[in-house]
Amino acid sequence: MNPALHEKLKELSAAGLISGGEYTVIPGLCDVHVHFREPGFSYKETIRSGSMAAAAGGYTDVMTMPNLSPVPDSVENLEAELGIIRRDAVIGVHPYGAITVGEKGECLSDMAGMSPNVAAFSDDGRGVQSAEMMEAAMTEAKRLGKIIAAHCEVNSLLDGGYIHKGGYAAAHGHRGISSESEWRQIERDISLSKKTGCPYHVCHISTAESVALIRAAKRDGVDITCETGPHYLILDDSCLKEDGRYKMNPPLRSKRDREALIEGLLDGTVDMIATDHAPHSAEEKSRGLEKSAFGIVGLETAFPLMYTHFVRTGIITLERLVELMSDNPRRRFNIPLGGGYSVWSLGEEYTVDPSEFLSKGRATPFAGERLFGINLLTVCGGEVVYRKD
């Protein structure tokens, strides 16, 4: 263990915050892709509930996506979100500004006005369909010293799909989302990033082709990073059930895709793990695969999932997991650690029970799974922001 973290353990023990057992101090995790739904959709999640869920998962910083109401596409609209963050957040919450007005892809947002108060720019939930619009956004982001983080999806290739266009969809009569709908837009944006020099980050990659494109772009010197989620590394479309808990966008892909993502994780093509924490109401997730809303929650299970499936199995080291979930996201998006940390009992096992989540969202495909790693305490800004009962 890092000597400074070892000393922190002794301080916590002396202060009576922990007692007995084998504990590990982990630097505060950082998630660059969450949806806290406020303002506009507080019945799904709030800044308060989302940040508390993040603290429970060991996170001390998160970046919130702009599919809100109002969309943070101007200084005024951004302030509606910032005011709630200042009032209610228990950890560092760093908002994205929208790339386009209303995330409609028709004209650029007030990127310059918002730039001092946003971590980056994204139209997450929607791909920017126009190459000309994306090039203009990248040119402006480059001028402002900001990253463009893209949800990559070609609308004309979706064909009304809602799960992966693969074996399960064919066997059960579902409409599928093609892999090309993702990788084709990544291919376009890599070319635009190379042309403009804009730093580019690809959200929630899910396909083997995406991994290959990003790997090649890095070798070519493009300023590109990417993320994937625990669910894309652990599950594939053979795991699907007729349940909204298995519906997210992008969808769970094939075994081949999952194996390519793991290979990308191992060779450094995949830079970080992000949850795409996307809470919805129970009713919105109760309509089956076809009609449920896209999205699952992940902040309270991400670290135990990755630790159980990848560290305990020897695929990666704990140090590498910390790089993926804390160091690399902070370095890419310039979010300092600031002394935040969490204390884990990594040898302790528990069963995932969504009814115990602090998030308002309950939809997870990992309900009932046995995982190793219980977070006992999270400290952010010198304050205890989570302590297990």
C-alpha positions as CSV (number, residue, x, y, z in Angstrom):
1,M,0.0,0.0,0.0
2,N,1.1,3.6,-0.6
3,P,2.9,4.8,2.6
4,A,0.7,7.9,2.8
5,L,-2.5,5.8,2.6
6,H,-1.1,3.5,5.2
7,E,-0.6,6.5,7.5
8,K,-4.2,7.5,6.8
9,L,-5.4,4.1,7.9
10,K,-3.6,4.6,11.3
11,E,-5.2,8.1,11.7
12,L,-8.7,6.7,11.0
13,S,-8.2,3.9,13.5
14,A,-6.9,6.4,16.1
15,A,-9.9,8.6,15.5
16,G,-12.3,5.7,16.0
17,L,-13.7,5.9,12.5
18,I,-12.7,2.3,11.8
19,S,-11.8,-0.5,14.1
20,G,-10.4,-4.0,13.6
21,G,-10.2,-6.0,10.4
22,E,-8.2,-5.6,7.2
23,Y,-8.8,-2.3,5.5
24,T,-7.6,-0.7,2.3
25,V,-7.6,3.0,1.6
26,I,-8.4,3.9,-2.0
27,P,-7.9,7.4,-3.6
28,G,-11.3,9.0,-4.3
29,L,-12.8,7.5,-7.4
30,C,-13.8,9.8,-10.3
31,D,-16.6,9.0,-12.8
32,V,-16.6,11.1,-15.9
33,H,-20.1,10.0,-17.0
34,V,-23.1,10.2,-14.7
35,H,-26.7,11.4,-15.0
36,F,-28.1,13.2,-11.9
37,R,-31.3,14.3,-13.7
38,E,-31.5,17.7,-12.0
39,P,-32.8,20.2,-12.9
40,G,-35.8,18.9,-14.8
41,F,-36.2,15.2,-13.8
42,S,-35.8,15.1,-10.1
43,Y,-38.2,12.2,-9.8
44,K,-35.5,10.0,-11.3
45,E,-32.5,11.4,-9.3
46,T,-31.4,14.6,-7.7
47,I,-28.0,16.1,-7.2
48,R,-28.3,15.2,-3.5
49,S,-29.3,11.6,-4.0
50,G,-26.9,11.0,-6.9
51,S,-23.9,12.5,-5.0
52,M,-24.8,10.4,-1.9
53,A,-24.9,7.3,-4.1
54,A,-21.5,8.2,-5.5
55,A,-20.0,8.7,-2.1
56,A,-21.4,5.3,-1.1
57,G,-19.5,3.9,-4.1
58,G,-16.2,5.5,-3.1
59,Y,-16.4,8.4,-5.5
60,T,-15.3,11.9,-4.5
61,D,-15.8,13.5,-8.0
62,V,-18.2,12.9,-10.8
63,M,-19.0,14.7,-14.1
64,T,-22.7,15.2,-14.9
65,M,-24.2,14.9,-18.4
66,P,-26.3,17.8,-19.8
67,N,-29.5,16.0,-20.9
68,L,-31.5,18.1,-18.4
69,S,-34.2,20.7,-18.4
70,P,-33.1,23.3,-19.0
71,V,-30.2,21.9,-21.0
72,P,-27.0,23.7,-19.9
73,D,-26.4,25.3,-23.3
74,S,-26.0,28.9,-22.0
75,V,-24.6,30.7,-19.0
76,E,-28.1,31.2,-17.6
77,N,-29.2,27.5,-18.0
78,L,-25.9,26.2,-16.7
79,E,-26.4,28.3,-13.5
80,A,-29.7,26.5,-12.9
81,E,-27.6,23.3,-12.4
82,L,-24.7,25.0,-10.7
83,G,-26.9,26.5,-8.0
84,I,-28.3,23.1,-7.1
85,I,-24.8,21.6,-7.0
86,R,-23.6,24.3,-4.6
87,R,-26.5,23.7,-2.4
88,D,-26.9,20.0,-2.4
89,A,-23.8,18.1,-3.6
90,V,-21.9,16.1,-1.0
91,I,-18.9,15.4,-3.3
92,G,-17.3,17.3,-6.2
93,V,-19.9,17.5,-9.1
94,H,-18.5,18.9,-12.3
95,P,-21.1,19.6,-15.1
96,Y,-20.7,19.2,-18.8
97,G,-21.9,21.9,-21.0
98,A,-24.0,20.9,-24.0
99,I,-22.3,21.0,-27.4
100,T,-25.4,22.3,-29.2
101,V,-28.4,24.3,-28.2
102,G,-31.0,21.9,-26.6
103,E,-28.7,19.0,-27.6
104,K,-30.6,19.3,-31.0
105,G,-27.5,19.3,-33.1
106,E,-28.6,22.4,-35.0
107,C,-26.4,25.3,-33.7
108,L,-23.6,25.6,-31.2
109,S,-24.2,26.3,-27.6
110,D,-22.6,29.3,-25.8
111,M,-19.4,27.3,-25.3
112,A,-17.2,30.3,-24.6
113,G,-19.6,31.7,-22.0
114,M,-19.9,28.4,-20.2
115,S,-16.3,27.3,-20.5
116,P,-15.0,28.6,-17.2
117,N,-17.6,26.6,-15.3
118,V,-17.8,23.3,-17.2
119,A,-15.4,20.3,-17.2
120,A,-15.9,19.6,-20.9
121,F,-18.6,19.6,-23.6
122,S,-21.0,16.8,-24.6
123,D,-24.4,16.1,-26.1
124,D,-24.5,12.8,-24.4
125,G,-27.7,10.8,-25.1
126,R,-27.5,12.0,-28.7
127,G,-24.8,11.8,-31.4
128,V,-24.0,15.0,-33.2
129,Q,-25.2,14.0,-36.7
130,S,-23.7,16.7,-38.7
131,A,-19.9,16.4,-39.4
132,E,-19.9,20.2,-40.1
133,M,-21.4,20.9,-36.7
134,M,-19.0,18.6,-34.9
135,E,-16.0,20.1,-36.7
136,A,-17.2,23.6,-35.6
137,A,-17.6,22.4,-32.0
138,M,-14.2,20.8,-32.0
139,T,-12.6,24.0,-33.4
140,E,-14.2,26.1,-30.7
141,A,-13.4,23.5,-27.9
142,K,-9.8,23.5,-29.1
143,R,-9.7,27.3,-28.9
144,L,-11.1,27.2,-25.3
145,G,-8.8,24.4,-24.2
146,K,-11.7,22.0,-23.6
147,I,-12.4,18.4,-24.4
148,I,-15.3,17.2,-26.6
149,A,-16.8,14.0,-25.1
150,A,-19.0,12.3,-27.6
151,H,-21.9,9.9,-27.4
152,C,-21.4,8.2,-30.8
153,E,-24.5,7.1,-32.6
154,V,-25.6,7.4,-36.3
155,N,-29.3,7.8,-36.1
156,S,-29.9,6.5,-39.7
157,L,-28.3,3.2,-38.7
158,L,-30.5,2.6,-35.6
159,D,-33.4,1.0,-37.5
160,G,-35.7,1.3,-34.5
161,G,-33.5,-1.0,-32.4
162,Y,-33.3,-1.2,-28.7
163,I,-30.9,-4.1,-27.9
164,H,-27.9,-5.3,-29.8
165,K,-28.4,-6.6,-33.3
166,G,-27.1,-10.1,-32.5
167,G,-28.1,-13.6,-31.5
168,Y,-30.5,-12.8,-28.7
169,A,-32.4,-10.2,-30.8
170,A,-32.7,-12.7,-33.7
171,A,-33.9,-15.6,-31.4
172,H,-36.5,-13.5,-29.6
173,G,-37.9,-11.3,-32.3
174,H,-36.4,-8.0,-31.1
175,R,-35.2,-5.1,-33.2
176,G,-31.5,-4.7,-33.0
177,I,-29.0,-1.7,-32.8
178,S,-26.1,-2.3,-35.2
179,S,-22.6,-2.0,-34.1
180,E,-21.9,0.2,-37.0
181,S,-24.2,2.9,-35.6
182,E,-21.5,3.4,-32.9
183,W,-18.2,2.8,-34.7
184,R,-19.1,4.7,-37.8
185,Q,-19.4,8.0,-35.9
186,I,-16.2,7.3,-33.9
187,E,-14.5,6.9,-37.2
188,R,-15.8,10.3,-38.4
189,D,-14.9,12.1,-35.2
190,I,-11.3,10.7,-35.1
191,S,-10.8,12.3,-38.5
192,L,-12.2,15.6,-37.2
193,S,-10.1,15.5,-34.1
194,K,-7.0,14.9,-36.1
195,K,-8.0,17.8,-38.4
196,T,-8.8,20.3,-35.7
197,G,-6.4,19.2,-33.0
198,C,-9.2,19.1,-30.5
199,P,-8.8,16.6,-27.5
200,Y,-11.5,14.0,-28.0
201,H,-13.1,11.5,-25.6
202,V,-15.4,8.7,-26.6
203,C,-18.2,7.8,-24.2
204,H,-19.2,4.3,-23.3
205,I,-17.6,2.3,-26.1
206,S,-19.2,-1.1,-26.6
207,T,-17.9,-2.7,-29.9
208,A,-14.8,-4.4,-31.1
209,E,-14.6,-2.1,-34.1
210,S,-14.6,0.9,-31.7
211,V,-11.7,-0.5,-29.8
212,A,-9.7,-1.1,-33.0
213,L,-10.4,2.4,-34.3
214,I,-9.3,4.1,-31.1
215,R,-6.2,1.9,-30.8
216,A,-5.2,2.9,-34.3
217,A,-5.9,6.5,-33.7
218,K,-3.7,6.5,-30.6
219,R,-0.9,5.0,-32.6
220,D,-1.4,7.8,-35.1
221,G,-1.0,10.5,-32.5
222,V,-4.6,11.6,-32.2
223,D,-5.4,13.2,-28.9
224,I,-8.1,10.6,-28.0
225,T,-9.3,8.8,-24.9
226,C,-12.2,6.5,-24.2
227,E,-14.3,4.9,-21.5
228,T,-16.3,1.8,-21.1
229,G,-18.6,0.6,-18.3
230,P,-18.4,-2.5,-16.0
231,H,-21.5,-3.9,-17.6
232,Y,-19.9,-4.0,-21.1
233,L,-16.9,-5.8,-19.6
234,I,-18.8,-8.4,-17.6
235,L,-22.0,-9.1,-19.6
236,D,-22.9,-9.7,-23.2
237,D,-26.1,-10.2,-25.2
238,S,-26.2,-13.9,-24.2
239,C,-26.9,-12.7,-20.7
240,L,-30.0,-10.7,-21.7
241,K,-33.4,-11.3,-20.1
242,E,-36.8,-10.0,-20.9
243,D,-36.4,-7.2,-18.3
244,G,-35.7,-3.5,-18.5
245,R,-32.8,-4.0,-16.1
246,Y,-30.8,-5.2,-19.1
247,K,-31.6,-2.3,-21.4
248,M,-29.1,0.5,-21.8
249,N,-27.6,2.6,-24.7
250,P,-25.3,1.4,-26.1
251,P,-26.7,-2.1,-25.6
252,L,-24.9,-5.1,-24.3
253,R,-23.1,-6.4,-27.3
254,S,-21.7,-9.8,-28.3
255,K,-19.1,-12.0,-26.6
256,R,-16.6,-11.0,-29.3
257,D,-17.2,-7.3,-28.4
258,R,-16.8,-8.0,-24.7
259,E,-13.6,-9.8,-25.3
260,A,-12.3,-7.0,-27.4
261,L,-13.1,-4.5,-24.7
262,I,-11.2,-6.5,-22.2
263,E,-8.2,-6.7,-24.6
264,G,-8.4,-2.9,-24.9
265,L,-8.5,-2.6,-21.1
266,L,-5.3,-4.7,-20.9
267,D,-3.3,-2.9,-23.6
268,G,-4.3,0.6,-22.6
269,T,-6.7,1.4,-25.4
270,V,-9.5,1.8,-22.9
271,D,-8.4,4.6,-20.6
272,M,-11.0,4.6,-17.9
273,I,-14.1,3.0,-16.3
274,A,-17.2,5.1,-16.2
275,T,-20.6,4.0,-15.0
276,D,-23.0,5.9,-17.3
277,H,-25.2,6.0,-14.1
278,A,-28.6,6.6,-15.6
279,P,-31.5,6.3,-13.0
280,H,-35.1,6.1,-14.0
281,S,-38.3,5.5,-12.1
282,A,-39.4,2.0,-11.3
283,E,-42.3,2.4,-13.7
284,E,-40.1,3.6,-16.6
285,K,-37.9,0.4,-16.2
286,S,-40.9,-2.0,-15.8
287,R,-41.9,-2.2,-19.5
288,G,-39.6,-4.9,-20.7
289,L,-36.7,-4.7,-23.2
290,E,-38.7,-3.0,-25.9
291,K,-40.5,-0.3,-24.0
292,S,-38.4,0.4,-20.9
293,A,-36.3,3.6,-20.8
294,F,-32.6,3.2,-21.7
295,G,-30.2,3.2,-18.7
296,I,-29.1,1.4,-15.5
297,V,-27.5,2.7,-12.3
298,G,-23.9,1.9,-11.4
299,L,-22.2,4.1,-8.9
300,E,-22.8,1.9,-5.9
301,T,-21.6,-1.3,-7.6
302,A,-18.9,-0.3,-10.0
303,F,-15.8,-0.7,-7.8
304,P,-16.9,-4.0,-6.3
305,L,-17.9,-5.3,-9.7
306,M,-14.5,-4.5,-11.2
307,Y,-12.6,-5.7,-8.1
308,T,-14.5,-9.0,-8.0
309,H,-14.4,-9.8,-11.7
310,F,-11.0,-8.4,-12.7
311,V,-8.7,-8.0,-9.6
312,R,-9.6,-11.1,-7.6
313,T,-9.4,-13.1,-10.8
314,G,-5.9,-11.8,-11.6
315,I,-6.8,-10.1,-14.9
316,I,-5.6,-6.7,-13.6
317,T,-4.0,-5.5,-10.4
318,L,-5.7,-3.3,-7.8
319,E,-3.2,-0.5,-8.7
320,R,-4.4,-0.7,-12.4
321,L,-8.0,-0.6,-11.3
322,V,-7.3,2.6,-9.3
323,E,-5.6,4.1,-12.5
324,L,-8.8,3.3,-14.5
325,M,-11.2,4.6,-11.9
326,S,-9.3,7.5,-10.3
327,D,-6.0,8.5,-11.8
328,N,-6.7,8.4,-15.5
329,P,-10.1,10.2,-15.4
330,R,-8.6,13.0,-13.2
331,R,-5.6,13.4,-15.4
332,R,-7.6,13.6,-18.6
333,F,-10.3,16.0,-17.3
334,N,-8.0,18.0,-15.0
335,I,-10.0,17.1,-11.8
336,P,-7.6,17.1,-8.8
337,L,-7.8,14.5,-6.1
338,G,-7.8,17.0,-3.3
339,G,-7.2,14.5,-0.6
340,G,-10.4,12.5,-1.1
341,Y,-10.4,8.8,-0.3
342,S,-12.5,5.8,0.7
343,V,-11.8,2.9,3.1
344,W,-12.7,-0.6,1.9
345,S,-13.0,-4.0,3.4
346,L,-12.0,-5.8,0.2
347,G,-12.2,-9.3,1.6
348,E,-15.8,-9.0,2.7
349,E,-18.5,-10.3,0.5
350,Y,-22.1,-9.0,0.1
351,T,-25.2,-9.5,-2.1
352,V,-26.2,-6.6,-4.4
353,D,-29.6,-5.4,-3.1
354,P,-31.0,-2.5,-5.0
355,S,-33.5,-1.7,-2.2
356,E,-30.5,-0.5,-0.2
357,F,-29.2,1.9,-2.8
358,L,-28.9,5.6,-1.9
359,S,-29.7,6.4,-5.6
360,K,-33.3,6.8,-6.5
361,G,-32.7,4.4,-9.3
362,R,-32.9,0.7,-8.7
363,A,-32.4,-0.9,-12.1
364,T,-29.3,-3.0,-12.3
365,P,-28.6,-6.3,-14.1
366,F,-26.4,-7.2,-11.1
367,A,-29.1,-7.5,-8.5
368,G,-28.6,-10.6,-6.4
369,E,-24.9,-11.0,-7.4
370,R,-22.3,-11.8,-4.7
371,L,-19.5,-9.3,-4.8
372,F,-16.4,-8.6,-2.8
373,G,-15.6,-5.2,-1.5
374,I,-17.6,-3.1,1.0
375,N,-17.0,0.6,1.4
376,L,-16.9,1.6,5.0
377,L,-16.1,5.3,4.7
378,T,-15.7,8.1,2.1
379,V,-14.0,11.4,2.9
380,C,-14.2,14.4,0.5
381,G,-12.9,17.9,1.2
382,G,-11.9,16.8,4.7
383,E,-15.4,15.8,5.6
384,V,-16.9,12.3,6.1
385,V,-19.5,12.2,3.3
386,Y,-20.4,8.5,3.7
387,R,-20.1,6.0,6.5
388,K,-21.6,2.6,6.4
389,D,-24.2,2.0,9.1
